[in-house]
Structure formats: structure tokens, C-alpha cells
Amino acid sequence: MKNLLSRLKLLLPHVVVLLPLFALLGYWQWQYSGYVKDDTFISMRYARNLAMGHGLVFNYGDRLEGYTNFLWVVLTVPAFWLKVDVLTWVKGMSCIAGHLGIIVTYAVGRFLAGGRTDLYGWLAALAYAMSPTIVLWSVAGMESTFIAVLCGAGSYFGLRLLYRDDDPSSGTQLAVWSALFLAAGALCRPDAHAVIIVAGAFAVADAVRR
């Protein structure tokens, strides 16, 4: 419990620093809240049929795989079970993922700067929060920001694995976290495998070096 509280105290200043960026992205998300990508409804239809027990099909009895975002479809299914507005559900997930991307970008920026200052991480996160691409995809109701968070976090832990100290236990933890995030990314979209190849090279390089 004490370790958890001490970690929370260490994280609190970083959260405070990022609050303006959360507000900035949230403002632009609100301004473009009506934007929806048409492919969103394809995923929603597959999720609806899965929730109703018909399987991952677009039309009953027609076994055609017309989606490329399996994990996102699965995460959409509870909206049908809970009988909430499904479009609001998927847009909420993509918005939350957009905000999580601020944290990931901040962490990567600080790491690449050697952890000397929060400025580099904050500037990187600012550029992320101001990106029109991020704003639009975070309200589109699709998995784009979600997979960016998964692949970004997996790559972050992979980088930390490559440049870690000689503590074997920390290496195991970093490798596991990197693998979990990247595996989730692969379940979300097939093009995440390209990121996995690059991030996996960090582990290979670490093993060769040691």
C-alpha cells in the first residue's frame, strides 16, 4: 500500500502538468463531436450480430470477414448488452484513447530526452493534442487512437527494455508489458504487426548486447 501511495505521489505532478493538454484536446473533441467515420457502422453491425449470438457476420448466414479490427468489435459488444447508445459508446472509447495518447506521448518524449526535464515530453504531447488528425480520429468512433496507444505503449516499454539497467527482474517486467500492449494492438488491427517487428527488434538487440 505504501509503495502504491508513493508511486501515486510521484505521478501526481505529471498529471497536473498534462491537465491543460487534456482540456485542449477535450475542447477540440467537443467542437468536432458530430464527426463520424462511415466504417464505424460496419464494426457496429458485426458487434451487434455477435452480441445477439449470430457470430461475427455482417448478414445472417453469410460468413464473410468484413472487419479488420477484431478487438474493437469485441469491445463494442457490451454496449448492446447494456442497451446504451452504441455510437456514443464507440465515440467515447475513441475519445478516451485519444486522451491516453497524451500520456503515452509525454512518457515517450521524456524517455527520449533522457528524463532530464518534462519540457520535451510536454511539447511532444502538446503537438499530439493539437494535431487535427488526432482530434478527428478520436471522435470518429473507430479504433485509430486506441491502436496508437497500444502500439505506442508497447514501443515505449520496448525502448525501456533496450536501455534498462542490469536488473533481470525489471527486464522481465518490461518485456511482458511490451508484449501485452503489442499483442493487443495486433488483435485490434493487422497493420500493428509492422510495429511489433520494430519493437521486437529492441528485445533482440538487448539479448545480443547482453
Secondary structure, DSSP 8 states (H G I E B T S, - for coil): -HHHHHHHHHHHHHHHHHHHHHHHHHHHHHHTTT---THHHHHHHHHHHHHTTS-S-SBTTB-----S-HHHHHHHHHHHHHT--HHHHHHHHHHHHHHHHHHHHHHHHHHHTTTS-SHHHHHHHHHHHT-HHHHHHHTTTSSHHHHHHHHHHHHHHHHHHHT--S-HHHHHHHHHHHHHHHHHHHHH-TTHHHHHHHHHHHHHHHHHH-
